[in-house]
Amino acid sequence: MFSLHKISVSVILIFFCYTASGTDPYRLSAGASEAGTGYSCIANPGFWSSFHNQALLAGLKSLSFSFGYDNRFGIREMSTCYAGLTMPAGKTVMGAVYSHFGYSDFNRQMTGLACGLKLSENISAGIMIDYFSSKTAGKYCNKESITCEAGLVFSNNENITAAIHIFNPVPNSIRKTYLPSRLRAGAGITLNNSVNAGIEAEMSTGEKLNIKTGFEYNSGKKFWMRAGFCTDNASFSFGIGYLMKYAKLDLAFLTHEKLGITSSTSLIFTIR
């Protein structure tokens, strides 16, 4: 028997599936630094590029790993925890990611293996293989699915980049388990080596066009301030980052016009 609390959480989870700002419950975003800019990060390289655009991995040069946690609307059962690893390997940069959303009676897990490489001086490409599994308590069976995603990044100079990314290009008509598809396209600009700004458009299966925009200001190479906005649910975001001796800590907060505030935290460790 479900308790009243579990029934309430289950109802909210269903509601969340249709109203989550800037994302979907099958392909949850990751990284507090990206959250601070409203996830307008398709052309902005960073540790969590494995989740957002694998082509950006080609610009990473350090062996790093990270952990993160998103507390959605203050409800523990709707939280997401995630982890990642990036590893340069010659001209290729490998990435591995994992995320877990939900609680014991309803959860979705995602595991991915990515790689990114430079095709030329101005073009980078990347791809990732994704494995999804979901579990629901009661008479419903567990579900599993495999798909892929890929991205491209174009740069005509050191300051301006353009990018495109597609998730799940496999038609649902040939798979047993439903997965939404998503197409993102955007651009980013760097000013004075201290300000990064980006804008992107996102289309997901059955959803309206979502526009995201945000910026990041780096002060003294150790402190970051971020802000962003996306049209889906009129969501505002802001965040900060601080570089410590062995790690980088990022914090972010995102608003939702109906459900409240999501807080996001991630910690990145660079080994070399």
Summary of the structure (lengths in Angstrom):
residues: 272
radius of gyration: 18.0
end to end distance: 51.0
largest distance: 60.6
contacts: 953
relative contact order: 0.20
helix: 15%
strand: 55%
